[in-house]
Amino acid sequence: MASSILLVLLLFFSLCGSSSLTQSCSSGSWSLVLLFVLSSYVLCHHQQW
C-alpha cells in the first residue's frame, strides 16, 4: 500500500525532472499532489485497520 504512494511520488518527480521545475512544479500542482498523497495515505491507513 505504501509502495503505491511511493510510486506516485516517483512518477511525479520524474515528470518534474523531465521538464523545467518552475513550469510543471508550480505551487498549485504541488498542493494538488500533496492533497492526493495525503488522501491516499489516509485511505491506505484505514484499509490496514
DSSP file (Angstrom, degrees, kcal/mol; ACC not computed):
  #  RESIDUE AA STRUCTURE BP1 BP2  ACC     N-H-->O    O-->H-N    N-H-->O    O-->H-N    TCO  KAPPA ALPHA  PHI   PSI    X-CA   Y-CA   Z-CA
    1    1 A M     >        0   0    0      0, 0.0     4,-1.0     0, 0.0     3,-0.4   0.000 360.0 360.0 360.0 -44.5    0.0    0.0    0.0
    2    2 A A  H  >  +     0   0    0      1,-0.2     4,-2.1     2,-0.2     5,-0.2   0.801 360.0  64.3 -69.9 -26.2    2.8    2.4    0.9
    3    3 A S  H  > S+     0   0    0      1,-0.2     4,-2.2     2,-0.2    -1,-0.2   0.847  97.4  55.4 -66.1 -32.3    4.6    1.3   -2.3
    4    4 A S  H  > S+     0   0    0     -3,-0.4     4,-2.1     2,-0.2    -1,-0.2   0.888 107.3  49.4 -67.0 -37.4    1.8    2.8   -4.4
    5    5 A I  H  X S+     0   0    0     -4,-1.0     4,-2.2     2,-0.2    -2,-0.2   0.913 111.6  48.5 -66.4 -41.7    2.2    6.1   -2.7
    6    6 A L  H  X S+     0   0    0     -4,-2.1     4,-2.6     1,-0.2    -2,-0.2   0.867 109.1  54.4 -64.5 -34.8    6.0    6.0   -3.3
    7    7 A L  H  X S+     0   0    0     -4,-2.2     4,-2.4     2,-0.2    -2,-0.2   0.906 108.2  48.4 -65.5 -40.9    5.3    5.1   -6.9
    8    8 A V  H  X S+     0   0    0     -4,-2.1     4,-2.4     2,-0.2    -2,-0.2   0.903 112.3  49.3 -64.8 -40.8    3.1    8.1   -7.4
    9    9 A L  H  X S+     0   0    0     -4,-2.2     4,-2.6     2,-0.2    -2,-0.2   0.913 111.6  48.4 -64.9 -41.9    5.8   10.3   -5.8
   10   10 A L  H  X S+     0   0    0     -4,-2.6     4,-2.3     2,-0.2    -2,-0.2   0.894 111.5  50.6 -64.5 -39.1    8.4    8.9   -8.1
   11   11 A L  H  X S+     0   0    0     -4,-2.4     4,-2.1     2,-0.2    -2,-0.2   0.913 111.8  47.2 -64.4 -42.4    6.2    9.4  -11.1
   12   12 A F  H  X S+     0   0    0     -4,-2.4     4,-2.3     1,-0.2    -2,-0.2   0.912 112.9  48.4 -65.6 -42.3    5.6   13.0  -10.2
   13   13 A F  H  X S+     0   0    0     -4,-2.6     4,-2.2     1,-0.2    -1,-0.2   0.868 110.8  51.0 -67.5 -35.1    9.3   13.7   -9.5
   14   14 A S  H  X S+     0   0    0     -4,-2.3     4,-1.8     2,-0.2    -1,-0.2   0.886 110.4  49.4 -68.2 -37.1   10.2   12.1  -12.8
   15   15 A L  H  X S+     0   0    0     -4,-2.1     4,-1.4     1,-0.2    -2,-0.2   0.893 112.2  48.3 -66.2 -38.7    7.7   14.2  -14.6
   16   16 A C  H  < S+     0   0    0     -4,-2.3    -2,-0.2     1,-0.2    -1,-0.2   0.859 111.3  51.0 -69.0 -34.0    9.1   17.3  -12.8
   17   17 A G  H  < S+     0   0    0     -4,-2.2    -1,-0.2     1,-0.2    -2,-0.2   0.823 104.6  56.6 -72.7 -30.2   12.6   16.3  -13.8
   18   18 A S  H  < S+     0   0    0     -4,-1.8    -1,-0.2    -5,-0.1    -2,-0.2   0.899 115.9  32.8 -69.9 -39.1   11.8   15.8  -17.4
   19   19 A S  S  < S-     0   0    0     -4,-1.4     2,-0.1     1,-0.1     0, 0.0  -0.511 111.3 -65.8-107.2 179.7   10.5   19.4  -17.8
   20   20 A S    >>  -     0   0    0     -2,-0.2     4,-1.8     1,-0.1     3,-0.5  -0.414  41.1-133.4 -68.4 140.9   11.6   22.6  -16.1
   21   21 A L  H 3> S+     0   0    0      1,-0.2     4,-1.4     2,-0.2    -1,-0.1   0.844 102.0  54.9 -65.4 -34.7   10.9   22.6  -12.4
   22   22 A T  H 34 S+     0   0    0      2,-0.1    -1,-0.2     1,-0.1    -2,-0.0   0.785 111.7  43.8 -73.4 -25.2    9.3   26.1  -12.4
   23   23 A Q  H <4 S+     0   0    0     -3,-0.5     3,-0.5    -7,-0.1    -2,-0.2   0.958 124.8  26.0 -85.1 -54.9    6.7   25.2  -15.1
   24   24 A S  H  < S+     0   0    0     -4,-1.8     2,-0.5     1,-0.2    -3,-0.2   0.811 121.6  53.4 -82.2 -29.4    5.4   21.8  -14.1
   25   25 A C  S  < S+     0   0    0     -4,-1.4    -1,-0.2    -5,-0.5    -2,-0.1  -0.381  74.4 149.7-105.0  54.4    6.1   22.0  -10.3
   26   26 A S     >  -     0   0    0     -3,-0.5     4,-2.1    -2,-0.5     5,-0.2  -0.263  64.7 -97.5 -75.1 172.9    4.4   25.3   -9.5
   27   27 A S  H  > S+     0   0    0      1,-0.2     4,-2.0     2,-0.2     5,-0.2   0.840 122.5  56.3 -63.4 -32.9    2.8   25.8   -6.1
   28   28 A G  H  > S+     0   0    0      2,-0.2     4,-1.9     1,-0.2    -1,-0.2   0.934 109.3  43.5 -65.4 -46.4   -0.6   24.8   -7.3
   29   29 A S  H  > S+     0   0    0      1,-0.2     4,-2.5     2,-0.2    -1,-0.2   0.874 111.9  55.1 -68.6 -35.3    0.4   21.4   -8.7
   30   30 A W  H  X S+     0   0    0     -4,-2.1     4,-2.4     1,-0.2    -1,-0.2   0.904 107.9  48.5 -63.3 -40.5    2.5   20.8   -5.5
   31   31 A S  H  X S+     0   0    0     -4,-2.0     4,-2.2     2,-0.2    -1,-0.2   0.885 111.4  50.7 -67.2 -37.3   -0.6   21.4   -3.3
   32   32 A L  H  X S+     0   0    0     -4,-1.9     4,-2.3     2,-0.2    -2,-0.2   0.919 111.8  46.9 -64.7 -43.0   -2.7   19.1   -5.5
   33   33 A V  H  X S+     0   0    0     -4,-2.5     4,-2.7     2,-0.2     5,-0.2   0.894 111.4  51.2 -66.7 -39.2   -0.1   16.3   -5.3
   34   34 A L  H  X S+     0   0    0     -4,-2.4     4,-2.4     2,-0.2    -1,-0.2   0.904 110.8  48.7 -64.4 -40.3    0.2   16.8   -1.5
   35   35 A L  H  X S+     0   0    0     -4,-2.2     4,-2.4     2,-0.2    -2,-0.2   0.905 112.4  48.8 -64.0 -41.3   -3.6   16.5   -1.2
   36   36 A F  H  X S+     0   0    0     -4,-2.3     4,-2.4     2,-0.2    -2,-0.2   0.915 112.7  46.8 -66.1 -42.8   -3.6   13.4   -3.3
   37   37 A V  H  X S+     0   0    0     -4,-2.7     4,-2.3     2,-0.2    -2,-0.2   0.905 113.4  48.7 -66.5 -40.9   -0.8   11.7   -1.4
   38   38 A L  H  X S+     0   0    0     -4,-2.4     4,-2.2    -5,-0.2    -2,-0.2   0.911 112.5  47.7 -65.7 -41.6   -2.4   12.6    2.0
   39   39 A S  H  X S+     0   0    0     -4,-2.4     4,-2.2     2,-0.2    -2,-0.2   0.906 113.2  47.8 -66.8 -40.7   -5.8   11.3    0.9
   40   40 A S  H  X S+     0   0    0     -4,-2.4     4,-2.5     2,-0.2    -1,-0.2   0.876 111.1  51.9 -67.3 -35.8   -4.3    8.1   -0.5
   41   41 A Y  H  X S+     0   0    0     -4,-2.3     4,-2.3     2,-0.2    -2,-0.2   0.908 109.9  48.6 -66.3 -40.8   -2.3    7.6    2.7
   42   42 A V  H  X S+     0   0    0     -4,-2.2     4,-2.1     2,-0.2    -2,-0.2   0.904 111.8  49.7 -65.0 -40.8   -5.4    8.0    4.8
   43   43 A L  H  X S+     0   0    0     -4,-2.2     4,-1.8     1,-0.2    -2,-0.2   0.921 112.7  46.3 -64.0 -43.6   -7.3    5.5    2.7
   44   44 A C  H  X S+     0   0    0     -4,-2.5     4,-1.7     1,-0.2    -1,-0.2   0.874 110.8  53.4 -66.4 -35.9   -4.5    3.0    3.0
   45   45 A H  H  X S+     0   0    0     -4,-2.3     4,-1.3     1,-0.2    -1,-0.2   0.886 110.0  46.9 -67.0 -38.0   -4.3    3.6    6.7
   46   46 A H  H  < S+     0   0    0     -4,-2.1    -1,-0.2     1,-0.2    -2,-0.2   0.833 108.9  55.6 -71.9 -31.3   -8.0    2.9    7.1
   47   47 A Q  H  < S+     0   0    0     -4,-1.8    -2,-0.2     1,-0.2    -1,-0.2   0.855 103.2  55.5 -68.8 -33.3   -7.7   -0.2    5.0
   48   48 A Q  H  <        0   0    0     -4,-1.7    -1,-0.2     1,-0.3    -2,-0.2   0.887 360.0 360.0 -67.0 -37.3   -5.0   -1.6    7.3
   49   49 A W     <        0   0    0     -4,-1.3    -1,-0.3    -5,-0.1    -2,-0.2   0.489 360.0 360.0 -74.8 360.0   -7.3   -1.3   10.3
